[in-house]
Amino acid sequence: MNDKRDMKAVARAGFEPMVEAAGRDGRKLAGLAGLASKIGLRGRVYPLATEARALAPDDGEVAARTQQLIGQSVPRWHFNMLRDEPRNAAFDAAIRRAVTPGTHVLDIGAGSGLLSMMAARAGAGRVVACEENPAIADSARRIVAANGYADRIRVVTGNSTELELESDLEGHADVIVSEIVSNNLLAEGVLTTLADAASRLLAPGGQMIPMGGAVMVALANWGAATRTHMAEVAGFDLDGFNALAQVPRNVAVSDATLTLHSTPAALLSFDFTGKAAREPHRGAATLVSDGTPVSGIVQWIRLDLDAEASYENRPGPDAKSHWGAQFYPFDAPLDLAAGTELRVVGVHDGHQLLVWREDRCPRSELPSS
Protein backbone atom coordinates (compact mmCIF):
# COMPACT_ATOMS: atom_id res chain seq x y z
CA MET A 1 0.00 0.00 0.00
CA ASN A 2 2.84 2.41 -0.72
CA ASP A 3 1.09 3.85 -3.74
CA LYS A 4 -0.81 7.03 -2.84
CA ARG A 5 -3.60 6.08 -5.20
CA ASP A 6 -4.14 2.83 -3.31
CA MET A 7 -4.19 4.71 -0.01
CA LYS A 8 -6.80 7.12 -1.35
CA ALA A 9 -8.89 4.21 -2.61
CA VAL A 10 -8.83 2.62 0.85
CA ALA A 11 -9.78 5.93 2.46
CA ARG A 12 -12.66 6.42 0.03
CA ALA A 13 -13.94 2.89 0.68
CA GLY A 14 -14.05 3.50 4.42
CA PHE A 15 -15.18 7.10 4.29
CA GLU A 16 -18.91 6.77 4.88
CA PRO A 17 -18.46 4.50 7.93
CA MET A 18 -16.22 7.22 9.38
CA VAL A 19 -18.92 9.81 8.77
CA GLU A 20 -21.47 7.60 10.49
CA ALA A 21 -19.13 7.07 13.43
CA ALA A 22 -18.60 10.84 13.77
CA GLY A 23 -22.29 11.29 14.50
CA ARG A 24 -23.13 14.87 15.42
CA ASP A 25 -19.62 15.91 16.37
CA GLY A 26 -18.96 19.13 14.48
CA ARG A 27 -15.19 18.98 14.84
CA LYS A 28 -15.01 15.43 13.53
CA LEU A 29 -17.23 16.27 10.57
CA ALA A 30 -15.08 19.31 9.77
CA GLY A 31 -12.03 17.04 9.77
CA LEU A 32 -13.81 14.58 7.49
CA ALA A 33 -14.71 17.40 5.11
CA GLY A 34 -10.99 18.12 4.87
CA LEU A 35 -10.24 14.44 4.29
CA ALA A 36 -12.89 14.30 1.56
CA SER A 37 -11.12 17.13 -0.22
CA LYS A 38 -7.76 15.33 -0.04
CA ILE A 39 -8.99 11.96 -1.32
CA GLY A 40 -11.06 13.31 -4.19
CA LEU A 41 -14.59 13.08 -2.74
CA ARG A 42 -15.43 16.64 -3.78
CA GLY A 43 -19.16 16.12 -3.61
CA ARG A 44 -18.94 15.40 0.13
CA VAL A 45 -16.89 18.46 1.11
CA TYR A 46 -19.61 21.11 1.14
CA PRO A 47 -22.37 19.04 2.79
CA LEU A 48 -20.03 17.94 5.58
CA ALA A 49 -18.62 21.44 6.05
CA THR A 50 -22.06 23.02 6.34
CA GLU A 51 -23.27 20.29 8.70
CA ALA A 52 -20.19 20.79 10.87
CA ARG A 53 -20.89 24.52 11.06
CA ALA A 54 -24.51 23.93 12.03
CA LEU A 55 -23.52 21.51 14.79
CA ALA A 56 -20.74 23.72 16.18
CA PRO A 57 -21.83 27.31 15.48
CA ASP A 58 -19.62 28.80 18.21
CA ASP A 59 -16.47 26.79 17.49
CA GLY A 60 -13.90 29.14 15.94
CA GLU A 61 -11.70 26.34 14.66
CA VAL A 62 -14.59 24.63 12.91
CA ALA A 63 -15.59 27.95 11.36
CA ALA A 64 -12.05 28.61 10.11
CA ARG A 65 -11.51 25.11 8.71
CA THR A 66 -14.85 24.92 6.94
CA GLN A 67 -14.54 28.45 5.51
CA GLN A 68 -11.21 27.48 4.00
CA LEU A 69 -12.68 24.32 2.47
CA ILE A 70 -15.74 26.09 1.10
CA GLY A 71 -13.61 28.90 -0.32
CA GLN A 72 -11.32 26.42 -2.03
CA SER A 73 -14.34 24.93 -3.82
CA VAL A 74 -15.23 28.24 -5.45
CA PRO A 75 -12.85 29.43 -8.21
CA ARG A 76 -11.58 32.95 -7.55
CA TRP A 77 -12.45 34.13 -11.05
CA HIS A 78 -16.10 34.24 -10.00
CA PHE A 79 -15.42 37.41 -8.04
CA ASN A 80 -13.65 39.17 -10.92
CA MET A 81 -16.39 38.04 -13.30
CA LEU A 82 -19.16 39.56 -11.19
CA ARG A 83 -17.32 42.89 -11.17
CA ASP A 84 -16.91 42.88 -14.97
CA GLU A 85 -19.17 45.82 -15.86
CA PRO A 86 -18.89 45.62 -19.69
CA ARG A 87 -19.78 41.92 -19.58
CA ASN A 88 -22.68 42.52 -17.22
CA ALA A 89 -24.04 45.40 -19.29
CA ALA A 90 -23.83 43.42 -22.54
CA PHE A 91 -25.73 40.45 -21.09
CA ASP A 92 -28.30 42.68 -19.40
CA ALA A 93 -29.07 44.46 -22.67
CA ALA A 94 -29.43 41.18 -24.57
CA ILE A 95 -31.68 39.74 -21.86
CA ARG A 96 -33.90 42.83 -21.96
CA ARG A 97 -34.25 42.45 -25.73
CA ALA A 98 -35.23 38.78 -25.44
CA VAL A 99 -37.46 38.67 -22.36
CA THR A 100 -41.10 39.69 -22.40
CA PRO A 101 -43.70 39.35 -19.62
CA GLY A 102 -44.20 35.67 -18.83
CA THR A 103 -41.07 34.40 -20.61
CA HIS A 104 -39.72 31.09 -19.27
CA VAL A 105 -35.95 31.37 -18.84
CA LEU A 106 -33.21 28.81 -18.12
CA ASP A 107 -29.90 30.13 -16.78
CA ILE A 108 -27.10 27.59 -17.28
CA GLY A 109 -24.11 27.94 -14.97
CA ALA A 110 -26.06 30.45 -12.92
CA GLY A 111 -23.33 31.18 -10.38
CA SER A 112 -24.50 33.93 -8.03
CA GLY A 113 -27.83 34.17 -9.87
CA LEU A 114 -26.97 37.53 -11.46
CA LEU A 115 -28.21 36.73 -14.97
CA SER A 116 -31.30 35.02 -13.54
CA MET A 117 -32.15 38.17 -11.60
CA MET A 118 -31.60 40.27 -14.72
CA ALA A 119 -34.15 38.06 -16.49
CA ALA A 120 -36.64 38.35 -13.63
CA ARG A 121 -36.15 42.13 -13.55
CA ALA A 122 -36.82 42.23 -17.30
CA GLY A 123 -40.19 40.56 -16.74
CA ALA A 124 -39.60 36.83 -16.98
CA GLY A 125 -42.43 34.83 -15.50
CA ARG A 126 -40.32 31.84 -14.45
CA VAL A 127 -36.56 31.37 -14.23
CA VAL A 128 -34.72 28.13 -13.51
CA ALA A 129 -31.15 28.82 -12.41
CA CYS A 130 -28.99 25.73 -12.89
CA GLU A 131 -25.70 25.68 -10.95
CA GLU A 132 -23.50 22.62 -10.53
CA ASN A 133 -21.40 23.77 -7.56
CA PRO A 134 -23.46 23.17 -4.39
CA ALA A 135 -21.77 25.94 -2.39
CA ILE A 136 -22.45 28.46 -5.14
CA ALA A 137 -26.01 27.19 -5.65
CA ASP A 138 -26.79 27.66 -1.94
CA SER A 139 -25.35 31.16 -2.10
CA ALA A 140 -27.48 31.92 -5.16
CA ARG A 141 -30.64 30.89 -3.30
CA ARG A 142 -29.83 33.31 -0.50
CA ILE A 143 -28.98 36.11 -2.93
CA VAL A 144 -32.15 35.58 -4.98
CA ALA A 145 -34.27 35.68 -1.81
CA ALA A 146 -32.48 38.75 -0.48
CA ASN A 147 -33.25 40.58 -3.74
CA GLY A 148 -36.94 39.65 -3.66
CA TYR A 149 -37.05 37.21 -6.58
CA ALA A 150 -37.57 33.89 -4.78
CA ASP A 151 -41.13 33.71 -6.14
CA ARG A 152 -39.91 33.64 -9.76
CA ILE A 153 -36.40 32.14 -9.63
CA ARG A 154 -35.83 28.53 -8.64
CA VAL A 155 -32.22 27.41 -8.18
CA VAL A 156 -31.49 23.80 -9.17
CA THR A 157 -28.22 22.21 -8.09
CA GLY A 158 -26.68 20.11 -10.84
CA ASN A 159 -25.43 20.04 -14.41
CA SER A 160 -27.80 21.21 -17.14
CA THR A 161 -27.18 18.03 -19.14
CA GLU A 162 -28.87 16.13 -16.30
CA LEU A 163 -31.96 18.36 -16.09
CA GLU A 164 -35.31 16.64 -16.53
CA LEU A 165 -37.46 18.63 -18.91
CA GLU A 166 -40.68 18.41 -16.91
CA SER A 167 -39.71 17.83 -13.28
CA ASP A 168 -36.76 20.25 -13.20
CA LEU A 169 -37.57 22.77 -15.92
CA GLU A 170 -41.38 22.51 -16.07
CA GLY A 171 -41.34 22.52 -19.84
CA HIS A 172 -39.17 23.96 -22.59
CA ALA A 173 -37.50 27.31 -21.96
CA ASP A 174 -38.30 30.26 -24.22
CA VAL A 175 -34.85 31.76 -23.56
CA ILE A 176 -31.66 30.02 -22.44
CA VAL A 177 -28.97 32.32 -21.09
CA SER A 178 -25.50 31.12 -20.18
CA GLU A 179 -22.02 32.37 -19.51
CA ILE A 180 -19.86 29.28 -19.33
CA VAL A 181 -16.94 30.38 -21.46
CA SER A 182 -13.26 30.67 -20.61
CA ASN A 183 -10.25 32.62 -21.89
CA ASN A 184 -10.08 30.29 -24.90
CA LEU A 185 -13.91 30.14 -25.09
CA LEU A 186 -13.97 26.35 -24.74
CA ALA A 187 -12.49 25.09 -21.46
CA GLU A 188 -15.76 24.98 -19.51
CA GLY A 189 -17.37 22.55 -21.97
CA VAL A 190 -19.55 25.21 -23.57
CA LEU A 191 -19.97 23.36 -26.89
CA THR A 192 -21.46 20.09 -25.64
CA THR A 193 -23.44 21.79 -22.87
CA LEU A 194 -25.15 24.29 -25.15
CA ALA A 195 -25.69 21.75 -27.94
CA ASP A 196 -27.60 19.62 -25.44
CA ALA A 197 -29.56 22.61 -24.17
CA ALA A 198 -30.49 23.84 -27.65
CA SER A 199 -31.69 20.44 -28.83
CA ARG A 200 -33.41 19.23 -25.65
CA LEU A 201 -34.42 22.14 -23.43
CA LEU A 202 -35.16 25.08 -25.74
CA ALA A 203 -38.67 25.66 -27.06
CA PRO A 204 -39.16 25.77 -30.87
CA GLY A 205 -38.33 29.30 -31.96
CA GLY A 206 -36.65 30.01 -28.63
CA GLN A 207 -33.52 32.10 -28.17
CA MET A 208 -30.04 31.26 -26.94
CA ILE A 209 -27.99 34.02 -25.29
CA PRO A 210 -25.28 33.98 -26.52
CA MET A 211 -26.27 32.50 -29.87
CA GLY A 212 -22.67 31.90 -30.92
CA GLY A 213 -19.06 32.80 -30.40
CA ALA A 214 -15.63 32.96 -31.96
CA VAL A 215 -11.97 32.48 -31.10
CA MET A 216 -10.25 35.66 -32.29
CA VAL A 217 -6.56 36.04 -33.18
CA ALA A 218 -4.09 38.69 -34.32
CA LEU A 219 -0.35 39.17 -34.70
CA ALA A 220 1.02 40.92 -31.63
CA ASN A 221 3.89 42.05 -29.47
CA TRP A 222 3.87 41.57 -25.71
CA GLY A 223 6.69 43.52 -24.13
CA ALA A 224 6.14 42.20 -20.61
CA ALA A 225 6.70 38.62 -21.77
CA THR A 226 10.44 39.18 -21.43
CA ARG A 227 10.09 39.72 -17.66
CA THR A 228 9.83 35.99 -17.08
CA HIS A 229 12.34 35.02 -19.76
CA MET A 230 15.30 33.17 -18.28
CA ALA A 231 18.68 34.61 -19.22
CA GLU A 232 21.65 35.03 -16.88
CA VAL A 233 20.98 34.13 -13.24
CA ALA A 234 23.72 34.32 -10.58
CA GLY A 235 26.31 34.37 -13.36
CA PHE A 236 24.93 31.33 -15.20
CA ASP A 237 23.21 31.13 -18.59
CA LEU A 238 19.73 29.63 -17.99
CA ASP A 239 18.32 30.33 -21.44
CA GLY A 240 17.75 26.61 -21.97
CA PHE A 241 15.10 26.59 -19.24
CA ASN A 242 12.80 28.69 -21.46
CA ALA A 243 12.00 25.57 -23.47
CA LEU A 244 9.90 24.42 -20.49
CA ALA A 245 7.70 27.52 -20.36
CA GLN A 246 3.96 26.92 -20.52
CA VAL A 247 2.21 27.92 -23.74
CA PRO A 248 -0.08 29.74 -24.15
CA ARG A 249 0.58 32.39 -21.53
CA ASN A 250 -2.19 34.42 -19.91
CA VAL A 251 -2.07 38.19 -20.35
CA ALA A 252 -4.52 40.85 -19.23
CA VAL A 253 -6.32 42.41 -22.20
CA SER A 254 -5.51 45.86 -20.77
CA ASP A 255 -1.75 45.21 -20.55
CA ALA A 256 -0.15 48.34 -22.03
CA THR A 257 2.77 46.30 -23.39
CA LEU A 258 0.45 44.10 -25.50
CA THR A 259 -0.09 45.60 -28.96
CA LEU A 260 -1.85 44.20 -32.05
CA HIS A 261 -0.14 44.37 -35.41
CA SER A 262 -2.62 42.85 -37.85
CA THR A 263 -6.31 43.01 -38.53
CA PRO A 264 -8.03 40.57 -36.16
CA ALA A 265 -9.63 37.44 -37.58
CA ALA A 266 -11.95 34.70 -36.37
CA LEU A 267 -9.90 31.51 -36.15
CA LEU A 268 -12.83 29.32 -35.07
CA SER A 269 -16.54 30.22 -35.07
CA PHE A 270 -19.36 28.42 -33.28
CA ASP A 271 -23.14 28.33 -33.50
CA PHE A 272 -24.51 27.58 -30.02
CA THR A 273 -28.01 26.95 -31.40
CA GLY A 274 -27.05 23.80 -33.31
CA LYS A 275 -25.08 20.61 -32.92
CA ALA A 276 -21.54 20.77 -31.56
CA ALA A 277 -18.86 20.39 -34.20
CA ARG A 278 -17.08 17.07 -34.38
CA GLU A 279 -13.81 16.99 -32.52
CA PRO A 280 -11.02 17.60 -33.12
CA HIS A 281 -12.27 20.69 -34.89
CA ARG A 282 -9.76 22.68 -36.93
CA GLY A 283 -9.83 26.22 -38.28
CA ALA A 284 -7.45 28.62 -40.01
CA ALA A 285 -7.12 32.35 -40.58
CA THR A 286 -4.82 34.56 -42.62
CA LEU A 287 -3.34 37.50 -40.73
CA VAL A 288 -1.87 40.46 -42.61
CA SER A 289 1.12 42.18 -41.01
CA ASP A 290 1.14 45.96 -40.56
CA GLY A 291 4.92 46.01 -41.00
CA THR A 292 5.81 46.07 -37.30
CA PRO A 293 8.03 43.25 -35.95
CA VAL A 294 5.84 40.75 -34.09
CA SER A 295 6.69 38.24 -31.37
CA GLY A 296 3.62 36.04 -31.31
CA ILE A 297 -0.09 35.48 -31.77
CA VAL A 298 -2.65 36.76 -29.28
CA GLN A 299 -6.03 35.07 -28.85
CA TRP A 300 -9.21 36.39 -27.24
CA ILE A 301 -12.96 35.72 -27.49
CA ARG A 302 -16.11 37.14 -29.06
CA LEU A 303 -19.63 36.28 -27.93
CA ASP A 304 -22.48 36.85 -30.38
CA LEU A 305 -25.19 37.63 -27.84
CA ASP A 306 -28.02 37.98 -30.36
CA ALA A 307 -28.66 39.33 -33.85
CA GLU A 308 -28.05 42.89 -32.65
CA ALA A 309 -24.95 42.84 -30.47
CA SER A 310 -21.69 41.07 -29.71
CA TYR A 311 -19.34 41.23 -26.75
CA GLU A 312 -15.60 41.07 -27.42
CA ASN A 313 -12.68 41.38 -25.03
CA ARG A 314 -10.29 42.61 -27.71
CA PRO A 315 -6.96 43.64 -26.16
CA GLY A 316 -6.26 47.34 -25.93
CA PRO A 317 -5.17 50.00 -23.43
CA ASP A 318 -8.79 50.79 -22.51
CA ALA A 319 -10.03 47.19 -22.50
CA LYS A 320 -11.87 45.96 -19.42
CA SER A 321 -12.59 42.25 -19.01
CA HIS A 322 -12.23 39.55 -16.37
CA TRP A 323 -11.33 37.21 -19.24
CA GLY A 324 -7.67 37.33 -20.14
CA ALA A 325 -6.06 36.89 -23.52
CA GLN A 326 -3.79 34.00 -24.47
CA PHE A 327 -0.37 34.69 -25.98
CA TYR A 328 1.43 32.18 -28.20
CA PRO A 329 5.06 33.39 -28.54
CA PHE A 330 7.18 32.73 -31.59
CA ASP A 331 10.62 31.18 -31.10
CA ALA A 332 12.03 34.48 -32.33
CA PRO A 333 10.42 37.76 -33.47
CA LEU A 334 9.35 38.06 -37.12
CA ASP A 335 10.22 41.20 -39.07
CA LEU A 336 7.60 41.15 -41.81
CA ALA A 337 6.96 43.71 -44.52
CA ALA A 338 3.59 45.45 -44.40
CA GLY A 339 1.00 43.36 -46.21
CA THR A 340 2.75 40.04 -45.59
CA GLU A 341 0.26 37.24 -45.00
CA LEU A 342 0.77 34.74 -42.20
CA ARG A 343 -1.46 31.68 -41.91
CA VAL A 344 -2.55 30.72 -38.38
CA VAL A 345 -4.10 27.35 -37.56
CA GLY A 346 -6.12 26.32 -34.51
CA VAL A 347 -7.49 23.00 -33.32
CA HIS A 348 -9.57 22.11 -30.26
CA ASP A 349 -10.94 18.99 -28.61
CA GLY A 350 -13.94 20.68 -27.04
CA HIS A 351 -11.93 21.97 -24.07
CA GLN A 352 -8.31 22.64 -24.98
CA LEU A 353 -7.22 24.93 -27.79
CA LEU A 354 -3.90 24.81 -29.64
CA VAL A 355 -2.76 27.61 -31.96
CA TRP A 356 0.28 27.77 -34.24
CA ARG A 357 1.53 29.48 -37.38
CA GLU A 358 2.23 27.93 -40.76
CA ASP A 359 5.04 29.77 -42.50
CA ARG A 360 4.07 30.93 -45.96
CA CYS A 361 6.19 34.03 -46.06
CA PRO A 362 9.54 34.19 -47.89
CA ARG A 363 12.42 32.70 -45.93
CA SER A 364 14.31 35.99 -46.19
CA GLU A 365 11.67 37.60 -43.96
CA LEU A 366 12.33 35.17 -41.12
CA PRO A 367 15.03 36.05 -38.60
CA SER A 368 18.37 34.45 -39.17
CA SER A 369 19.53 31.93 -36.57
N, C-alpha and C positions, 0 to 999 in steps of 0.2 A: 504494500500500500504506500509506496514512496511517491507514486505519481500523484500530483495535485488533483488531476481530474478524477482519479479514483476516490480520493479523499472527499472531494465535493459531492461525488455521486453517493457516497455513504451518508454524508451529512444530509443530503436532500431526501434520501430514503427514510431517515429517522427524524425528519424535521417535524412533521405533524404530531407524532407522539410527544415531542418536546414541548410543543405549543399546548397540547392538552395537559401535560404535567405542570406547566406554568400556571394554569388556572387563571385567577384574577389578580395575579401579581404584576403590577405595572412595570416594575424594574426588569423583571424577567422577560416580559413581552417586548420591552424596548431593546433588550439585548438580543432577542430572537429576530427582531426587525433588522438589526445590524447584521446578524448572521445570514439572514435571507438575502441581503444585498450582496454579501461576499460570495455566496455559493450559487448565485444566479437565479434565485427565486424572486424576481422583481415584482411579480404580481402580489406577493405577500407582504412586501415592505410597508406600503401605505396603510393597509388595513390594520396590521399589527401596531404600527406607530400611533395611529389615531386611537386604537383601543387602549394602548399603554397610557396615553395622555388622559383619556377619560377616567381611567382607573386611578391615576396618580396625579391629579390636577395641581397639587401643591409641591410636587417633587421637582426641584430645579434641575437635577441631573437628567431626569427623564425628559423634561422639556427641552433641554439643550441637545440631547442625543437624537430625539425624534425630529427636532427642527432641522438638524443637520441632514438626516436621512431624507426627509421630505424635500428639502431644498436641492439635494443632489439628484432627485428624480425629475426636477423641472429644469430643462435647458435654459441657460442664462439669456439666450437670444430672445426669449419671450418678452423680456422687459424692454429691450431695445426696440423690438418690433412694435410694441404697444405705444411707444413714444414716437413712432415714425409718422409724422404729420402728413407728408405728401402721400404716403401709402394709404393712410386712413381716409384722407379727403377723396382720393380717387375711388376707393371702394364705396364710400358713403354716397358719392354722386351716382355711381352705377346702380347701387341698390335703390336709390330714390327713383331712378328712371324705370326700373323693372317692377317695383312693388306697387300694387294698388290695393285699396281696401279689401280685406279678405284673402289676400294672396297666401298660399301655403308655401313656406320656405324651409329648406333644409340647409343647415350650416355644417359643412364637413371640416373637421379639425377646428372646432369652435374655440378652443383655448379659453380665454377669459370670458367669452360670450359677447365680445365687442361687436362683431358683425351681426350677430343675432339681434342684439339690442338696436342696432342701426335699422335692421329690417322691421322690427316691431315699431320703432319710432316712425318709420315711413308708412306704416299702416297695415302691415302684415297681420292676417287674422290668426295664424298659427305658425310657430317656428319650432322646429326640432333642431337642437344644437347637439351635434355628435362629437364627443371628445374621448379619445382613447385613454389618455393618462388619467387615472382615478383621482389623483391629488388635484389636478387642474380642473377636472369635471366638478368636483366638490366645491372648489373655489368659484367656478362659474355659477353654480346654483346660488351661492350666497350673494354674488355680485348682481345677478339677475333679480333676485328678490329685493336687494337693497335699492335697486333702481326702479322698482315698481312694475316689473314686467313678468312676474312669476305666473300670471294668469294666461299669458300668451306664449311664453318660451318654456319648453320642456327640455332639460338637459339629459341626454342618454349617454351613458358611459360605454364605450366600445369603439370598434372600427366600423366605418360606414359599409365596408364590404360584407359585414355580418348583420346589418340591419334587416329586420323583417318588414316587408312593405306595409302590411296592415297593422300588426301589433306594435311595432316601433314607430312607424312613420304615419300611420293612419291614412294611407293612400299616397298616390304619387304627388311629388312636390311640383308646384308651378315654377319655382325658382330654386336653383341650387347654387349657393355661394360657398366659396372655399378659398383658403389661402394656405396651401400646403406645398409651397415651392421653396427652393433653396438657392444658394448663390449660383449654382449651375442649372437651376430650374427643376432638376430631376430627382435629387437625392432623397426626397421624402416620399417617393413612390407615386407622384402626382399622376402619371400616365395611366397606370392600371386602376388606381382608385377612381379617377374621374371617368374612365371608360365604363367601369361598372356602374357608377352613379347615373351616367347619361343613358345607358341602355336599360337599367332596371328600376331606377327610382324617380326619374324625371317624367312628368306628364307629357303627352304628345303636344308639341308646340311650346313646351316650356323653355326656360332660359337658363343657361349656365353662366355664372360670373366667377372667374373669367371664362370666356368662350374659347380662348386659345392662348398661345404664347410662343416665344421664340428665344433661341440662344443667339445673342448678338456678339459679333467680334469686330476688332479693328487692329491695325498695326499701331504700336505704341512704344513709348519710352517710359520707364519707371525709374527715376533717379534714386529713390530711396532703397531700391533693391540691392545696391552695392553695400549698404550698411551691414548686411549679414553675410557678405561675401568673405570667405576665408582667404587671407593673403599671408602676410608675415605675422606670426604670433610668437612672442618671447624669443625672437631671433631665428625662428624656423619657418620655412616655407610650407604652409598648410593648404596650398591651392588645390591639391588633390582631393581634399575632403569635400569640395564643392560638388563632386560627382554624386554625393549622397543626399543632396538637398531635395526636399519634397517639391513635386511639381503637380498641379499648379500651386502658386502661392497666393494667399489672400491679400487683397489690398483694398483699403477704403476708397469708395468712389470719389470722395472729396479730396484725396491726397493730392496736394499741389504739385508733387513731383511726377504725377502720372499724366501724360499728355498723349492724345490720339493723333495719329499721322496718316490716316486714310479715311475714306468715307466708310462708315459702319455698314455691316451687312448681316443679314440673318443667316447663320450657319445651319440651324435646324429650326423648323417651324412645326407647331403642333396644333391640332384641332381637338379641343377637349370635349366636343359634343359628339364625337364618333368613336370608332374603335381605336385602341392603342396600336401604334405601328409595331410591326414585328421587330424583334430584337435579335442581334444587334442592328441598330438603325444608323445609317451613315448619311452625312450631308457634306456639302462643299460650298465654298464661297470664294470669289475672286476679289482681293483687296488691292486697291490702286494707291501706290505710294505718293505722298505729297512732296517727296524730295528730301525729307529730313531723315537722317540716320535713325533706325529703329532697333530696339533691343528685344522685342518680343511681340506677342499677341495678347490682347486683353479681351476678356469675355465677361459679359453681363447679361441681364435678362430683360425681356419685354413681355408684359401681360396685356393681351387684348381683352379688355374688360367687357366690352359689348361692341355693337356696330358703330358707336359714336366716339369712344375714347379708349386710349391705351395708357398704361403706366410703364415707364421705362427708367431704370436706374443707371442711365448713361453716365460714365465718369466725366467729371468736370469740376472746376474749382468751386462752383456753387451747388453741386449735387448734394442731396440729402437723402440717405437711404440706410436702413438697418442692414440690407443686403450688401455684401461686399462684392467686389469684382474678383476675377481669377486671372492671374498673370502667368503666361507660358513663356519663359525666357528663351531666347535663342542662345546657342553655344557662344556666339560672338555677334556683335552688332552688325546690321546690314546697312550699307551706304548705297541706297537705290536712287536712281534718277527719277525725277517727278514723272508720273504716268506709268511707272513700272508696275506690272501686275504680279501679284503673289497669290498663289492658290493655297487656301487653308482648308483642311479636312477635319471633320469631327465625327466621332462615333460614340454611341452610348448603349448601355445594356438595360436601360430603364431606371438606373440609379446613378451610376458613375459615368462621367463624361471625359473623353480624351480628345485633345486638340493638337494638331501638328501642321507644319507647313510642308508643301511639296514644291521643291525648287523648280521654277520654270523661267527664271530670269538668267541672263547670260552669266557665265562663270566669272567674267571679269568684274561683275558687280558685287561678287561675294568677297568678303575680306580674305586677304591672304593669310596663310597659317604661319 
